[in-house]
Amino acid sequence: MARLSHAEQIEQSYDLAMMALADYLTHERDAEATLKALIRILDRDALRDAITEVLVDARVHLRPKVDAPAP
């Protein structure tokens, strides 16, 4: 299995969270089970590492500011 990039790991976690919420909204999962699922998703080391790497990369490789149009 191919290793996901940091952005892909974050996107995958977002998708999993949205599916957990959709299951709750369609009554396939109760509130307690939904919260447990969301906590499991957010508590993954891989997700925390991916978010940290993205934030560090953004801090180290600052993007140039876009010039605002003249008034």
N, C-alpha and C positions, 0 to 999 in steps of 0.2 A: 504494500500500500504506500502511495506517495505521501510524503510529509507535506502538510498544509503550511502555507505562508502565514505570517502573523495576521495579516488582514483576513485571510481565509478562515483562520481559527475564530477570529472575532465575529465574522459574518456567520459562520456555522453556529456559534453560540446564540447569536441573535435569532437565527432561524429556529433553533430548538426552543428558545424561550417563547417565540411567537406561536409555535405549535402547541406548547403546553397551555398557553393562554387560550388558544382556539379550542382545545379540548375542554377547558373549563367553561367557556362560553356556550359550547354545544352540549353541555351537561354530561360529557363523557368522563369527566374527572371532577371531584369535589374540591373545595377551596383548600383544604389541608393538603391533599395530594398535589395540587397545583403549586402551592408554596414550597413543598418539599422538592418538587421537580425543578423549580426555579433556583432554589438554593443549591441543589446539586450542580446545575449548569454554571452558576456564578462561582462556585467553590472549586472549580477545576484549576489545578496548578497551571495547566497549559494556557488557559484563558488569561490568568493573571500575568503570566510571563509574556504572552503576546501583547497585552495592553501596555505593559511596562516597556517592552521593546519599541512599540510604535511611538509612545510618548517620548522616550529617550531619543529615538531617531528624529522626531520632529524638533526636539530641542537642539540637537547637535547640527542638524541640517535645516537651518531656518529657511523658510520659503521667502522669496522676495515679495515685498508688499506691492500690491497693484496700485498704481497711481490713480487717484480719484479724478474724474473729469473736472475740468475747470468750470466754475459756476457761470 
